[in-house]
Amino acid sequence: MFISRKEKEELWLAVRSLQAKVRDLEIETIWLKNKLYKSKDPAIASDKAAPWGYKKDGVPRKRPGPSTKVMEVAS
């Protein structure tokens, strides 16, 4: 089968443009992965139902530190 020089050049041009698009997509996926891992914690910290965040099983965390002592007054 005979392929002219013009057709070869058109094929090479198409291949190069596809390679550039793949390279751009790889760069964008890396950027999106980094953005995903950086934005996890601030969204959790601003929750009013669990001001100290959540445990891995989804239960709200208790207040850190020793528990506060409540003084009972006899009536």
Residue pairs with C-beta under 8 A, 6 or more apart in sequence:
44 50
44 53
44 54
45 53
47 53
47 54
49 60
50 60
50 61
52 60
52 61
52 62
52 63
52 64
53 60
53 61
54 60
54 61
55 61
